[in-house]
């Protein structure tokens, strides 16, 4: 398959800058997922790779060949769009063979490719059906099969599951994960706004920041979840988002001690030469890492319960904050006996704590 390299890539529409300084090295066989808020440029970047949008700055390479001025049809790329874009009057077989027939490929080779793709996607028994006789998930599989038969260097997916209902999204997501297992050397780039898709499918995730118009962080799903480089990534990855509490540094050394607003204290296991006693920082803790404090446990937060969501496997608790800004959220395992108006004290493990400086950068990366 193929490797891709983006060097200082940017995109502007006149004076409006959409993307800048995009540097990304994609290895053969990776499944890279682009995520980020609406308007951050995920689909624009994908379309630039496909050749459907011009690159206004920087250079883009596939297998060391510069692609900036190469037309889409010559890049060896296949794209699966958000809409299925199937020909309604053609059968599944004809939809999958159309591009190959236009390229005047040998009939026997065309049939062999279609049969192979249909087997991978479990479409063997649907080849003679029209798209209207298929479910949404089956239509999306046909769109993917149309890409597979072309045997491209790179597969591009632009929010392929967004038109499916919740149950079909789960099923089709599993099918895409299985497809990647069946095609381990295929290089794939996938755009989504769904964090579950990103966390479960990606080899690495690229988080795009809509405020800076560049990459916030690149890493494996667990790297982004466990060690976000900045507050933007910390609050974008994870649902509910990470709690960020204002705190002041009270001691520095092998660990950094902080006094957290709303009465909590913590010793974060990270040393930083840049931290000084008295500095204002942000203490971060994910909702699922907060626990009801027992006797003798260090308390990182105390507050009054405002709302509870008892979901069975977990109880989501929202707390009032002193300043009235964003709620502090805790996810307590099981069905907790917690109600509106209760006052709780919470603790957490040291290895689950995060600390960010005044600019929003993580102390763990200093």
Secondary structure as UniProt FT lines:
FT   STRAND          4..13
FT   TURN            14..15
FT   STRAND          16..26
FT   TURN            28..29
FT   STRAND          31..36
FT   TURN            38..39
FT   HELIX           42..50
FT   STRAND          57..62
FT   TURN            63..64
FT   STRAND          65..66
FT   TURN            68..69
FT   HELIX           72..74
FT   TURN            75..76
FT   STRAND          77..80
FT   TURN            88..89
FT   HELIX           92..102
FT   TURN            103..104
FT   HELIX           107..120
FT   TURN            121..122
FT   HELIX           124..126
FT   TURN            127..128
FT   HELIX           131..133
FT   HELIX           136..148
FT   TURN            149..151
FT   STRAND          154..158
FT   TURN            160..163
FT   HELIX           166..182
FT   TURN            183..185
FT   STRAND          187..191
FT   HELIX           195..201
FT   STRAND          204..209
FT   TURN            210..213
FT   STRAND          214..219
FT   HELIX           221..226
FT   HELIX           231..236
FT   STRAND          243..251
FT   STRAND          256..260
FT   HELIX           261..263
FT   STRAND          264..268
FT   TURN            273..274
FT   TURN            277..278
FT   STRAND          280..285
FT   HELIX           287..289
FT   STRAND          291..292
FT   TURN            295..296
FT   STRAND          301..310
FT   STRAND          314..319
FT   TURN            322..323
FT   STRAND          328..333
FT   TURN            340..341
FT   STRAND          343..347
FT   HELIX           350..352
FT   STRAND          354..356
FT   TURN            358..359
FT   STRAND          361..362
FT   HELIX           363..365
//
